[in-house]
Amino acid sequence: MSTTNEKRQEYRALFKNNVKKRLVVDKIVHIIIFAFVIIAIIPLASILVEVFKNGISAISYEFLTAIPGSIGSGEGGIGPAIQGTLIIIGLASLMGVPIGVMSGIFLAELGDNKLARNVRFFNDVFMEFPSIVLGIFAFLVIVLILGHFSVWAGAFALALIMFPIVARTTEESLKMVPITYREAGTALGLKKWVITFRIVISAAKSGMITGILLSVSRIGGETAPLIMTILGSSQFFSSMDVPMDALPLRIWRLSLLPYESSQLQGWGAALVLILVIIGINMAVRYHFANGNGIIMRFIKQGVSTKR
């Protein structure tokens, strides 16, 4: 009995020592992770603080609604640029998001074949293309053929940037849905496309929305493709077949001017662009927060009717 008790005491001591070591290691890892999070946040926070500090003084009703004034005068605003940014992002999303989502669904649900592997490879390569290359491509296939700069060309160039990101994030989001969801739908006798659109997409909705918002944030600050496609303008939107202004273009042009007033307006435009992107992200997430988004309701109603 004494020998058994001694062994128990020894095992308890070893267990306590092991637990203490694990707790120490756990705390060290937590501290390291927290430190790296702080290191990652510092540059982002410094950028936001710098933009806010330099740009807040330029914000006014006239600045947000008026057309640009004469160069170096410090008058006018960025009204056409705000309008153009919202138009170009909306139109590019209408082009790029459906293609990206359907491509991601194909790769996730029917991706175990040679065609899907090739599509996945070229999608990954396409996602790494410099944006200026896509802008030049849109310039060659649309601007040169039509003979003029247009909103269509700019939206097409940005859609080329969007859809590889949306496709990749959609594929990964759908792959994270447990196989048991699909098996349960099959056991109920549902067709594969019904399972995908009614069950799998609903479960992966959060990740898909994150991917779409990531692509919107990416194109929201692109300047090079817009230089080659919509060129820029000092007037409000009037037609799809004429040049149009956008915040990235306006910021770029203002930053090139040597006047202090122009630099101030550039900081103000940068602050407005950040607020626009944040506003779009918050609005979309709020819209889909309770599963009541228009697109999701349309999908569910359509599937229910056809089933």
Backbone bond lengths (Angstrom), bond angles and torsions (degrees), N, CA, C in turn:
res aa  C-N    CA-C-N  psi(-1)  N-CA   C-N-CA  omega(-1)  CA-C   N-CA-C  phi
1 M - - - 1.463 - - 1.526 111.35 -
2 S 1.336 115.47 -41.63 1.463 119.21 -179.04 1.525 111.04 -62.81
3 T 1.366 114.61 -39.18 1.463 118.54 178.51 1.520 111.07 -63.45
4 T 1.318 116.44 -42.84 1.473 121.36 178.74 1.517 111.24 -62.26
5 N 1.318 117.37 -43.58 1.461 120.85 179.08 1.521 111.94 -64.42
6 E 1.341 115.23 -38.37 1.464 118.85 177.59 1.532 111.81 -63.31
7 K 1.347 115.97 -40.25 1.466 120.02 178.57 1.532 110.89 -65.74
8 R 1.337 115.17 -39.66 1.459 118.69 178.32 1.526 111.05 -62.41
9 Q 1.339 115.50 -43.81 1.453 119.44 178.37 1.529 111.33 -62.28
10 E 1.328 114.59 -39.53 1.473 119.19 179.17 1.526 110.56 -64.45
11 Y 1.343 116.51 -43.82 1.462 120.79 179.61 1.524 110.77 -63.98
12 R 1.336 116.75 -39.68 1.465 120.73 179.18 1.538 110.83 -64.42
13 A 1.332 115.07 -41.23 1.470 118.93 178.85 1.536 110.99 -64.19
14 L 1.356 115.61 -43.03 1.464 119.22 178.23 1.527 111.12 -63.83
15 F 1.337 116.01 -38.86 1.473 120.30 179.68 1.525 110.67 -64.61
16 K 1.336 116.91 -44.26 1.462 120.81 179.66 1.528 111.01 -62.65
17 N 1.342 115.57 -43.16 1.461 118.97 178.70 1.525 111.63 -63.00
18 N 1.354 115.05 -40.01 1.466 119.92 179.46 1.524 111.06 -65.39
19 V 1.338 116.52 -41.86 1.463 120.80 178.42 1.519 110.69 -63.94
20 K 1.338 116.51 -42.96 1.456 119.60 179.07 1.524 111.39 -61.01
21 K 1.350 116.92 -43.29 1.460 120.31 178.95 1.527 110.88 -62.39
22 R 1.334 115.63 -41.75 1.468 119.23 -179.43 1.526 111.05 -66.24
23 L 1.312 117.03 -39.46 1.455 120.10 178.50 1.523 111.15 -64.76
24 V 1.334 116.00 -39.87 1.463 119.69 177.72 1.524 110.82 -63.88
25 V 1.336 116.39 -45.90 1.466 120.80 178.49 1.525 110.21 -62.12
26 D 1.325 117.22 -41.09 1.462 121.39 179.23 1.525 110.85 -61.01
27 K 1.326 116.94 -43.87 1.459 120.37 179.14 1.521 111.53 -65.24
28 I 1.341 116.38 -40.24 1.469 119.71 179.02 1.524 110.65 -62.93
29 V 1.328 116.43 -44.04 1.465 120.34 179.72 1.527 110.59 -63.66
30 H 1.341 116.36 -41.07 1.465 119.76 177.68 1.532 111.09 -61.45
31 I 1.307 116.77 -41.68 1.468 120.65 179.51 1.522 110.58 -64.89
32 I 1.341 117.02 -42.42 1.471 120.82 179.49 1.520 110.49 -62.99
33 I 1.341 116.89 -45.78 1.467 120.79 179.86 1.526 110.50 -61.26
34 F 1.328 115.67 -45.70 1.465 120.02 -179.77 1.530 110.53 -61.98
35 A 1.337 116.84 -39.00 1.463 120.39 179.78 1.530 110.76 -64.59
36 F 1.329 117.00 -42.52 1.461 119.82 179.33 1.528 111.21 -67.39
37 V 1.342 117.23 -34.99 1.469 119.96 175.56 1.523 110.29 -61.61
38 I 1.317 116.53 -44.66 1.467 120.59 178.10 1.521 110.84 -61.98
39 I 1.340 116.46 -42.39 1.467 120.57 179.13 1.526 110.82 -61.85
40 A 1.332 116.40 -38.21 1.464 120.12 179.44 1.523 112.07 -72.08
41 I 1.324 117.16 -32.33 1.467 121.24 -177.43 1.518 111.74 -77.14
42 I 1.339 117.16 -32.07 1.469 120.68 -175.34 1.535 112.61 -55.90
43 P 1.351 120.37 -49.74 1.476 118.54 178.97 1.522 112.76 -61.56
44 L 1.344 116.62 -42.65 1.461 119.73 179.43 1.516 111.09 -62.16
45 A 1.328 116.71 -45.91 1.463 120.72 -179.53 1.531 110.60 -63.92
46 S 1.329 116.64 -39.81 1.470 119.32 -179.49 1.526 111.20 -64.77
47 I 1.349 116.44 -38.12 1.471 119.63 177.73 1.526 110.68 -64.67
48 L 1.331 116.18 -46.75 1.460 120.02 -179.59 1.524 111.59 -61.97
49 V 1.340 116.26 -42.83 1.470 120.22 179.53 1.526 110.34 -64.36
50 E 1.323 117.29 -42.60 1.462 120.99 -178.85 1.526 111.09 -64.37
51 V 1.341 116.32 -44.86 1.471 119.93 179.64 1.526 110.33 -64.68
52 F 1.332 117.05 -43.88 1.458 120.56 -179.53 1.527 110.95 -64.52
53 K 1.317 116.93 -43.13 1.456 121.19 -177.65 1.523 111.79 -64.07
54 N 1.342 116.31 -41.17 1.464 120.24 -176.79 1.520 113.48 -86.23
55 G 1.338 116.55 -21.72 1.458 118.69 -173.70 1.510 115.96 -102.94
56 I 1.341 118.19 -18.95 1.456 120.46 -174.36 1.518 111.96 -64.27
57 S 1.333 117.62 -32.32 1.463 120.29 -178.28 1.527 112.53 -70.29
58 A 1.334 117.40 -17.18 1.467 120.31 -179.61 1.521 112.00 -87.16
59 I 1.321 117.25 -15.69 1.457 120.91 -174.99 1.521 110.90 -73.23
60 S 1.319 115.48 126.28 1.458 122.77 175.09 1.526 107.96 -158.52
61 Y 1.299 116.16 170.16 1.469 119.87 179.65 1.522 110.66 -62.62
62 E 1.327 116.26 -43.11 1.462 119.73 179.45 1.526 110.90 -64.28
63 F 1.325 116.90 -40.81 1.466 120.80 -179.64 1.522 111.38 -62.03
64 L 1.316 117.64 -36.69 1.460 122.03 -176.45 1.522 113.56 -82.94
65 T 1.327 117.89 -16.65 1.468 119.91 -173.37 1.527 114.43 -121.22
66 A 1.320 118.58 -21.52 1.469 120.98 -174.01 1.527 111.19 -84.75
67 I 1.324 114.45 161.66 1.459 120.48 174.08 1.528 108.84 -80.11
68 P 1.330 119.09 160.37 1.469 120.13 -179.94 1.528 111.83 -61.30
69 G 1.331 115.30 142.50 1.458 120.51 176.89 1.518 111.18 -87.32
70 S 1.298 115.56 -171.27 1.461 119.94 179.04 1.525 110.38 -67.39
71 I 1.308 116.50 153.36 1.459 122.45 -174.82 1.524 111.02 -62.10
72 G 1.326 115.77 127.49 1.445 121.37 176.09 1.514 115.36 82.98
73 S 1.345 118.05 -4.41 1.463 120.29 -177.73 1.523 112.76 -79.62
74 G 1.322 117.00 -23.17 1.456 120.73 -176.36 1.504 112.77 78.26
75 E 1.332 118.07 4.89 1.455 122.07 179.26 1.521 110.28 -97.05
76 G 1.329 115.17 170.53 1.451 120.36 178.04 1.513 112.39 84.71
77 G 1.328 115.49 -170.29 1.462 119.72 -176.61 1.510 112.39 -154.55
78 I 1.319 115.40 -157.38 1.470 121.98 -174.75 1.528 111.14 -124.91
79 G 1.322 116.97 26.96 1.469 120.44 -179.95 1.522 113.44 -53.88
80 P 1.337 119.16 -51.58 1.470 120.03 178.40 1.527 113.29 -60.23
81 A 1.340 116.66 -33.62 1.467 120.07 -179.23 1.526 110.81 -68.87
82 I 1.336 117.57 -41.29 1.462 120.51 177.55 1.522 109.87 -63.77
83 Q 1.325 116.57 -46.23 1.460 120.37 178.67 1.525 111.26 -60.05
84 G 1.329 116.44 -45.92 1.462 120.37 -178.92 1.514 112.85 -63.95
85 T 1.342 117.21 -37.85 1.466 120.21 178.70 1.519 111.28 -63.07
86 L 1.315 117.20 -44.24 1.464 120.47 179.33 1.528 110.99 -64.63
87 I 1.328 117.03 -39.61 1.470 120.40 -179.98 1.524 110.58 -66.95
88 I 1.323 117.09 -46.85 1.462 120.40 -174.60 1.526 111.01 -69.03
89 I 1.345 117.45 -36.62 1.466 120.05 177.37 1.523 110.48 -67.67
90 G 1.331 116.62 -43.17 1.459 119.84 179.69 1.521 112.39 -63.27
91 L 1.326 116.73 -45.26 1.462 120.42 -178.79 1.525 111.55 -68.08
92 A 1.334 116.96 -40.77 1.466 119.93 177.42 1.520 111.41 -64.41
93 S 1.323 117.34 -36.67 1.467 120.81 177.93 1.521 111.23 -66.15
94 L 1.328 117.14 -39.29 1.462 120.40 177.37 1.528 111.56 -62.73
95 M 1.310 116.58 -30.63 1.467 120.53 178.34 1.526 112.17 -83.01
96 G 1.334 116.17 -48.04 1.455 120.15 -169.06 1.511 116.01 -85.84
97 V 1.335 117.80 -35.02 1.469 119.85 -174.65 1.531 112.53 -66.41
98 P 1.347 120.29 -49.45 1.482 118.45 179.13 1.525 113.01 -58.33
99 I 1.339 116.91 -42.43 1.466 119.76 179.46 1.525 110.19 -63.67
100 G 1.325 116.81 -43.99 1.460 120.42 -179.91 1.513 112.90 -64.85
101 V 1.332 117.23 -42.86 1.466 120.71 -179.59 1.527 110.83 -64.63
102 M 1.333 117.16 -46.86 1.470 120.10 -179.22 1.531 110.86 -65.87
103 S 1.332 117.32 -36.17 1.473 119.95 176.37 1.523 110.57 -64.66
104 G 1.330 116.49 -42.49 1.463 119.95 178.32 1.511 112.53 -63.73
105 I 1.331 117.01 -39.01 1.467 120.64 177.33 1.526 110.49 -63.61
106 F 1.324 116.11 -42.66 1.467 119.91 178.53 1.519 111.20 -61.77
107 L 1.322 117.03 -45.61 1.463 120.57 -177.84 1.522 112.03 -67.26
108 A 1.342 117.94 -34.70 1.466 121.26 -177.47 1.516 112.23 -79.72
109 E 1.329 117.17 -40.87 1.462 120.83 -172.86 1.519 113.65 -95.67
110 L 1.335 116.84 -27.13 1.473 120.40 -178.03 1.522 110.31 -129.42
111 G 1.321 115.76 32.44 1.454 120.02 -169.85 1.506 116.78 -92.67
112 D 1.319 119.07 10.15 1.463 121.11 -178.27 1.523 110.71 -97.76
113 N 1.336 116.37 58.43 1.462 121.14 177.73 1.524 109.02 -154.55
114 K 1.303 116.12 171.14 1.460 121.27 -174.99 1.517 111.90 -64.53
115 L 1.351 116.54 -41.20 1.461 120.14 179.81 1.527 110.97 -59.28
116 A 1.334 116.76 -46.13 1.461 120.99 -178.68 1.530 111.15 -64.94
117 R 1.328 116.67 -37.99 1.469 119.26 178.66 1.524 110.65 -64.50
118 N 1.314 116.91 -39.92 1.463 120.03 177.71 1.531 111.11 -67.08
119 V 1.334 116.33 -42.01 1.466 120.38 178.25 1.523 110.28 -61.75
120 R 1.326 116.73 -42.87 1.469 121.22 179.84 1.531 110.73 -63.16
121 F 1.309 116.55 -41.67 1.468 120.43 -179.91 1.530 110.97 -63.65
122 F 1.339 116.43 -50.31 1.460 119.53 -178.23 1.532 111.34 -68.28
123 N 1.323 117.63 -29.90 1.462 120.59 176.16 1.533 110.64 -65.79
124 D 1.340 116.41 -42.52 1.469 120.31 177.84 1.524 111.38 -64.99
125 V 1.346 116.09 -40.27 1.466 119.73 177.79 1.528 110.32 -65.67
126 F 1.325 115.63 -43.01 1.469 120.90 -178.28 1.521 111.32 -63.49
127 M 1.332 116.47 -32.71 1.459 120.90 -179.01 1.519 111.78 -67.35
128 E 1.341 117.54 -23.11 1.452 121.98 -178.34 1.523 113.47 -94.24
129 F 1.336 116.91 0.48 1.459 119.66 -179.40 1.533 110.25 -63.96
130 P 1.337 118.73 138.87 1.471 120.64 172.13 1.526 110.20 -61.67
131 S 1.319 116.16 141.02 1.460 119.57 -176.09 1.522 112.31 -64.51
132 I 1.329 117.80 -29.58 1.455 120.10 179.34 1.523 111.22 -64.69
133 V 1.344 116.91 -32.74 1.462 120.56 177.79 1.525 110.37 -65.21
134 L 1.326 116.35 -42.77 1.460 120.18 177.87 1.527 110.70 -66.46
135 G 1.339 116.41 -35.04 1.454 119.42 176.15 1.522 111.81 -65.06
136 I 1.323 116.80 -40.90 1.470 120.44 177.44 1.521 110.58 -65.19
137 F 1.349 116.38 -39.24 1.471 119.92 178.04 1.524 110.49 -61.60
138 A 1.347 117.01 -46.24 1.466 120.10 178.00 1.527 111.11 -63.01
139 F 1.331 116.76 -36.05 1.465 120.97 177.29 1.525 110.45 -62.51
140 L 1.323 116.62 -41.79 1.471 120.63 -177.16 1.524 112.43 -71.05
141 V 1.343 116.99 -41.80 1.465 119.60 -172.23 1.528 113.32 -90.09
142 I 1.338 117.63 -16.04 1.470 118.97 -178.28 1.522 111.37 -121.63
143 V 1.339 117.08 -56.28 1.469 119.95 -174.30 1.533 111.06 -63.44
144 L 1.324 117.01 -47.17 1.461 119.19 -178.50 1.520 111.76 -67.64
145 I 1.331 116.87 -36.97 1.470 119.66 -179.59 1.525 111.13 -69.74
146 L 1.353 116.03 -44.21 1.460 119.35 179.90 1.527 112.16 -75.79
147 G 1.328 115.79 -26.45 1.458 119.50 179.07 1.508 114.61 88.04
148 H 1.336 117.65 10.36 1.471 119.80 179.33 1.528 108.90 -161.03
149 F 1.339 114.80 157.91 1.457 120.21 174.92 1.525 109.19 -71.50
150 S 1.342 116.51 149.78 1.456 119.22 -177.14 1.516 110.50 -155.83
151 V 1.339 114.74 161.37 1.461 121.19 176.65 1.520 110.15 -66.48
152 W 1.324 116.94 -34.06 1.471 120.49 -179.79 1.527 110.58 -59.40
153 A 1.315 116.40 -42.27 1.466 120.10 -179.21 1.522 110.99 -64.23
154 G 1.336 117.02 -42.65 1.460 120.18 178.57 1.517 112.26 -64.43
155 A 1.327 116.89 -43.62 1.469 120.54 178.91 1.520 110.91 -64.40
156 F 1.328 117.18 -38.33 1.468 121.33 178.66 1.526 110.73 -63.70
157 A 1.332 116.95 -43.96 1.465 120.48 179.58 1.528 110.95 -63.11
158 L 1.331 117.69 -43.15 1.464 120.47 -179.77 1.525 111.06 -70.39
159 A 1.334 117.25 -33.15 1.470 120.18 177.57 1.525 110.61 -64.32
160 L 1.340 116.83 -34.17 1.469 120.50 176.86 1.526 110.91 -64.52
161 I 1.327 116.93 -30.03 1.463 120.63 176.88 1.525 110.17 -77.23
162 M 1.316 116.46 -34.50 1.466 121.23 -173.69 1.521 113.76 -72.19
163 F 1.346 116.30 -50.99 1.457 117.88 -164.23 1.535 114.74 -65.54
164 P 1.351 121.07 -31.65 1.474 117.43 175.22 1.530 112.57 -64.45
165 I 1.345 116.79 -37.14 1.466 120.19 178.50 1.512 110.71 -66.13
166 V 1.331 116.42 -45.68 1.465 121.01 -179.97 1.527 110.46 -63.87
167 A 1.333 116.90 -41.90 1.466 120.78 -179.14 1.526 110.97 -62.16
168 R 1.320 116.88 -44.77 1.466 120.75 -177.38 1.521 111.45 -66.85
169 T 1.334 116.64 -46.44 1.467 119.46 -179.28 1.528 111.33 -68.09
170 T 1.326 117.06 -35.42 1.470 119.85 176.69 1.520 110.76 -64.41
171 E 1.319 116.75 -44.70 1.466 120.30 178.73 1.524 111.41 -58.76
172 E 1.334 116.66 -48.34 1.466 120.04 -178.21 1.530 111.35 -66.72
173 S 1.321 117.50 -35.88 1.470 120.37 178.55 1.517 111.05 -65.95
174 L 1.322 117.85 -41.58 1.460 121.33 179.65 1.529 111.26 -68.87
175 K 1.323 117.03 -35.10 1.461 120.09 179.01 1.530 112.01 -67.04
176 M 1.327 117.06 -24.91 1.457 120.85 -179.63 1.532 112.61 -77.97
177 V 1.320 117.67 -12.59 1.470 120.59 177.36 1.522 108.23 -72.12
178 P 1.332 119.22 127.67 1.473 121.30 -177.76 1.520 112.61 -57.07
179 I 1.323 116.36 144.06 1.466 121.60 179.99 1.518 111.41 -62.76
180 T 1.326 116.55 -23.68 1.473 120.04 -179.72 1.521 111.76 -63.06
181 Y 1.330 118.13 -28.19 1.465 120.87 176.60 1.523 110.13 -63.01
182 R 1.317 115.62 -44.41 1.460 120.02 179.56 1.528 111.05 -68.74
183 E 1.337 116.02 -39.60 1.463 119.85 178.86 1.526 111.64 -64.26
184 A 1.332 116.75 -37.46 1.466 120.07 178.27 1.518 110.48 -65.10
185 G 1.331 117.38 -41.23 1.459 120.32 177.52 1.518 111.68 -64.67
186 T 1.334 116.99 -39.86 1.459 120.64 177.52 1.519 110.66 -64.54
187 A 1.328 117.25 -39.72 1.467 120.82 178.77 1.522 112.00 -63.75
188 L 1.323 117.00 -27.72 1.464 120.95 177.85 1.526 112.34 -82.61
189 G 1.327 116.51 -3.02 1.454 120.47 178.09 1.516 114.20 84.61
190 L 1.337 117.81 17.04 1.461 120.99 -179.59 1.526 110.63 -79.35
191 K 1.317 115.43 148.11 1.455 119.73 175.59 1.521 110.02 -71.35
192 K 1.331 115.72 159.53 1.460 120.16 -174.65 1.519 112.02 -62.28
193 W 1.340 116.62 -41.29 1.454 118.48 -178.56 1.520 111.39 -68.94
194 V 1.339 117.05 -30.32 1.460 120.45 176.10 1.534 109.87 -68.40
195 I 1.331 116.73 -41.97 1.466 121.01 178.05 1.526 110.00 -61.19
196 T 1.333 115.86 -42.75 1.465 119.73 -177.68 1.522 111.71 -64.52
197 F 1.329 116.50 -50.08 1.460 119.87 -173.53 1.528 112.94 -80.96
198 R 1.334 117.40 -29.25 1.467 119.43 -175.71 1.532 112.65 -92.59
199 I 1.325 117.01 -34.19 1.466 120.12 -173.36 1.522 111.48 -108.96
200 V 1.336 115.93 -56.28 1.462 120.09 -172.05 1.531 111.54 -66.26
201 I 1.330 117.15 -47.30 1.463 119.76 -179.16 1.521 111.16 -64.15
202 S 1.333 117.21 -37.40 1.469 119.81 177.61 1.520 111.13 -61.85
203 A 1.338 116.53 -38.35 1.466 119.99 179.88 1.520 111.93 -72.94
204 A 1.328 116.70 -29.71 1.469 120.69 -176.81 1.521 112.40 -98.55
205 K 1.315 117.34 10.33 1.465 121.76 -173.00 1.521 112.69 -56.83
206 S 1.318 117.90 -43.19 1.461 121.06 -176.00 1.528 111.44 -62.02
207 G 1.317 117.11 -46.13 1.462 120.29 179.13 1.518 112.75 -65.86
208 M 1.328 116.87 -37.11 1.462 120.44 179.16 1.525 110.85 -65.86
209 I 1.325 116.60 -42.37 1.465 120.54 178.87 1.529 110.05 -63.62
210 T 1.333 116.27 -39.95 1.461 119.63 178.06 1.527 110.96 -60.56
211 G 1.326 117.07 -42.11 1.457 120.68 178.07 1.518 112.49 -63.82
212 I 1.328 116.67 -41.07 1.462 120.65 178.72 1.529 110.51 -64.25
213 L 1.326 116.23 -44.16 1.464 119.79 179.48 1.528 111.21 -66.32
214 L 1.326 116.47 -34.31 1.465 120.26 176.05 1.523 110.49 -62.13
215 S 1.330 116.91 -42.75 1.465 120.18 179.08 1.529 111.14 -68.35
216 V 1.330 117.39 -36.63 1.466 120.38 177.09 1.528 110.41 -63.54
217 S 1.338 116.13 -42.90 1.463 119.81 177.84 1.522 111.09 -63.35
218 R 1.325 116.20 -35.63 1.467 120.24 179.49 1.529 110.96 -65.02
219 I 1.319 117.93 -48.86 1.469 119.49 -176.03 1.522 111.60 -76.81
220 G 1.340 117.46 -20.39 1.449 119.77 -178.04 1.516 113.51 -62.08
221 G 1.329 117.27 -27.17 1.454 120.69 -178.89 1.509 114.31 -107.58
222 E 1.341 118.39 7.67 1.460 120.76 -178.44 1.528 110.92 -74.43
223 T 1.322 115.13 131.62 1.465 120.95 -179.81 1.526 111.93 -111.94
224 A 1.336 117.01 -45.25 1.464 120.97 -173.36 1.531 113.34 -56.16
225 P 1.353 120.08 -47.18 1.472 118.78 179.55 1.524 112.66 -62.71
226 L 1.336 117.30 -32.24 1.463 120.24 -177.73 1.523 111.53 -73.99
227 I 1.329 116.86 -30.78 1.470 119.56 176.08 1.526 109.81 -60.78
228 M 1.341 115.92 -38.10 1.461 120.60 -176.18 1.518 113.44 -84.13
229 T 1.328 118.44 -9.49 1.467 119.50 -170.43 1.527 114.14 -124.51
230 I 1.355 117.98 -52.05 1.467 118.84 -178.06 1.528 111.65 -102.59
231 L 1.310 117.62 -12.05 1.461 125.83 172.94 1.522 113.92 68.22
232 G 1.340 117.52 -50.17 1.454 121.36 -176.64 1.514 111.56 119.75
233 S 1.332 116.32 156.98 1.454 121.51 -178.98 1.522 108.74 -159.64
234 S 1.318 116.43 160.04 1.459 120.84 176.37 1.521 112.08 -103.58
235 Q 1.330 115.98 5.84 1.465 120.82 -178.36 1.524 110.75 -113.86
236 F 1.328 115.01 161.51 1.452 119.80 177.32 1.529 110.66 -69.83
237 F 1.328 115.46 162.95 1.464 121.92 -178.83 1.521 110.59 -57.15
238 S 1.333 115.78 133.32 1.463 120.49 179.23 1.513 112.94 -130.70
239 S 1.341 117.24 -25.66 1.461 120.61 -178.19 1.521 109.40 -162.71
240 M 1.323 115.47 156.41 1.461 120.52 178.13 1.527 112.22 -75.98
241 D 1.317 117.30 -13.07 1.459 121.34 -173.96 1.520 113.62 -108.55
242 V 1.324 116.57 22.06 1.468 120.40 177.88 1.525 108.57 -130.71
243 P 1.342 118.55 162.03 1.472 120.44 176.51 1.524 112.11 -58.36
244 M 1.326 115.58 153.72 1.462 121.76 -177.87 1.520 108.93 -144.33
245 D 1.309 116.04 152.01 1.457 120.66 -179.81 1.523 110.38 -89.39
246 A 1.330 116.25 161.52 1.465 122.79 175.27 1.527 107.69 -153.75
247 L 1.315 116.09 155.33 1.465 120.12 -175.96 1.532 113.46 -58.76
248 P 1.336 120.29 -44.80 1.475 118.14 178.26 1.527 112.68 -59.22
249 L 1.343 116.68 -39.87 1.463 119.67 177.76 1.521 111.63 -65.43
250 R 1.332 115.77 -42.29 1.463 119.58 -179.32 1.521 111.11 -65.29
251 I 1.327 117.11 -41.87 1.472 120.81 177.93 1.522 110.22 -61.85
252 W 1.309 116.88 -43.91 1.467 121.52 -179.64 1.525 111.21 -61.38
253 R 1.325 116.91 -44.98 1.463 120.08 -178.63 1.529 111.29 -68.71
254 L 1.315 116.97 -40.70 1.463 119.59 179.44 1.528 111.65 -66.34
255 S 1.327 116.63 -34.32 1.471 119.65 -179.38 1.520 112.13 -69.24
256 L 1.323 117.87 -21.03 1.466 121.25 -179.53 1.525 112.44 -82.58
257 L 1.334 117.03 -15.58 1.460 120.19 -176.68 1.527 110.70 -83.13
258 P 1.328 117.87 143.70 1.480 120.93 -175.93 1.524 113.57 -84.83
259 Y 1.338 117.66 1.01 1.457 120.46 -175.01 1.527 111.06 -85.47
260 E 1.319 115.72 141.31 1.459 120.65 -179.38 1.522 111.36 -64.26
261 S 1.324 116.79 -38.30 1.461 120.58 179.25 1.528 111.32 -63.94
262 S 1.327 116.51 -37.20 1.464 120.53 178.15 1.526 111.29 -68.41
263 Q 1.337 116.37 -39.77 1.460 120.43 176.80 1.526 110.43 -61.64
264 L 1.340 116.63 -40.63 1.460 120.63 178.35 1.517 111.02 -63.31
265 Q 1.321 117.08 -43.38 1.463 120.37 177.48 1.529 111.41 -63.97
266 G 1.336 115.87 -34.85 1.466 119.32 177.12 1.519 111.81 -63.11
267 W 1.342 116.03 -43.42 1.462 119.08 176.16 1.528 111.09 -62.89
268 G 1.316 116.45 -40.88 1.463 120.03 178.20 1.521 112.12 -63.00
269 A 1.338 116.89 -41.40 1.461 120.65 177.88 1.527 111.12 -64.80
270 A 1.335 117.16 -37.66 1.469 120.55 177.34 1.524 110.82 -63.95
271 L 1.322 116.76 -40.63 1.463 120.46 177.43 1.519 111.01 -63.97
272 V 1.319 116.87 -41.86 1.465 120.56 178.49 1.528 110.77 -63.68
273 L 1.325 117.37 -40.47 1.467 120.67 179.01 1.526 110.74 -61.66
274 I 1.320 117.02 -43.75 1.470 120.15 177.76 1.519 110.74 -61.49
275 L 1.323 117.04 -42.73 1.465 120.75 179.93 1.532 111.44 -66.32
276 V 1.328 116.91 -36.08 1.468 120.41 177.73 1.527 110.77 -63.60
277 I 1.337 116.55 -46.12 1.465 120.39 -179.63 1.527 110.54 -64.98
278 I 1.334 117.48 -43.05 1.454 120.98 177.53 1.530 110.29 -62.43
279 G 1.338 116.64 -41.72 1.455 120.35 179.08 1.520 112.50 -62.58
280 I 1.332 117.34 -42.13 1.465 120.72 177.77 1.525 110.31 -62.49
281 N 1.326 117.15 -44.39 1.464 120.87 179.18 1.523 111.56 -60.75
282 M 1.318 117.34 -46.62 1.465 120.97 -178.74 1.526 111.42 -66.18
283 A 1.335 116.92 -40.63 1.461 120.07 -179.00 1.528 111.58 -65.32
284 V 1.336 116.56 -44.33 1.464 120.07 -179.38 1.525 111.07 -65.73
285 R 1.321 117.12 -43.41 1.464 119.99 -179.65 1.523 111.03 -66.16
286 Y 1.309 117.63 -38.09 1.463 120.05 177.29 1.521 110.71 -66.50
287 H 1.323 116.18 -38.44 1.466 120.80 -179.15 1.522 111.91 -64.05
288 F 1.327 116.73 -37.70 1.462 120.79 -177.37 1.522 113.00 -98.46
289 A 1.329 117.86 4.68 1.467 120.87 -173.13 1.522 112.49 -59.42
290 N 1.325 117.39 -41.19 1.462 121.26 -176.10 1.520 113.13 -104.86
291 G 1.347 115.64 17.35 1.464 118.55 178.32 1.509 113.09 72.82
292 N 1.341 118.02 21.82 1.453 121.24 -176.80 1.519 112.60 -107.32
293 G 1.322 117.09 19.79 1.457 120.15 179.81 1.507 111.50 -63.60
294 I 1.332 115.98 148.42 1.459 120.92 -177.97 1.516 110.91 -60.20
295 I 1.336 117.31 -43.01 1.467 120.84 -177.62 1.520 110.55 -64.44
296 M 1.348 117.24 -44.59 1.456 119.92 -179.17 1.526 110.88 -66.00
297 R 1.332 118.55 -37.87 1.457 120.44 177.51 1.522 110.64 -65.08
298 F 1.347 115.73 -39.14 1.462 120.13 179.13 1.527 110.62 -63.05
299 I 1.336 116.43 -44.16 1.470 120.52 179.36 1.516 111.06 -62.07
300 K 1.345 116.23 -48.06 1.469 120.50 -176.91 1.531 111.03 -64.46
301 Q 1.333 117.27 -43.13 1.456 120.13 -179.51 1.525 111.41 -65.99
302 G 1.334 114.80 -40.60 1.473 118.36 179.22 1.521 111.74 -64.77
303 V 1.345 116.77 -42.63 1.457 120.49 179.54 1.526 110.38 -64.94
304 S 1.333 117.58 -42.27 1.463 122.11 -178.81 1.520 110.33 -62.58
305 T 1.332 117.16 -40.43 1.451 121.01 -178.64 1.516 111.77 -67.98
306 K 1.344 116.63 -43.74 1.459 120.77 -177.21 1.513 112.73 -74.24
307 R 1.327 115.72 -27.85 1.468 118.71 -179.19 1.526 110.18 -68.41
